[in-house]
Amino acid sequence: MPKIIHKMSEVIHIGSIIRSELRRKGKTNGWLAKTINVHPRTINKIFLKSVIDTGQLLQISRAMGVDFFKIYSDAL
């Protein structure tokens, strides 16, 4: 899984990471939107976020089969 972390400030841009992983898996924005029950435009907004609600991140992690929380714990 790609890790987009700016080394100096340890900022994790989770939206970019989700987008990269979605593309790597060959899934579409529409697939993710339907799976987590949001409007497809919401997925584009998620990709722009550097922070995300933990409940939504849990939904995305489950839908994609990826532990996005691990990115944060690995940065500790």
C-alpha positions, 0 to 999 in steps of 0.5 A, a space after each residue: 500500500 502506498 504511503 503518502 507522508 510528508 517526512 518533515 511534518 509527518 502529515 498523512 494525506 489519507 484521501 490520496 492514499 485511499 484514491 491510490 489504493 482504490 486505483 491499485 485494486 482496479 475499483 471505481 469511485 462508483 463502486 466505493 460510493 455504492 458500497 459505503 452508501 454515499 453519493 459518488 461526488 462524496 468519494 471525490 471529496 474524500 480524496 481531497 481530505 487530509 483527515 477523515 472521520 474515523 467512522 467513515 474510514 472504518 467503512 472504507 477500510 471494510 469495503 476495500 479490505 484495507 486497514 487504513 488505520 495501520 498507516 497512522 499506527 505505523 507513523 507513531 
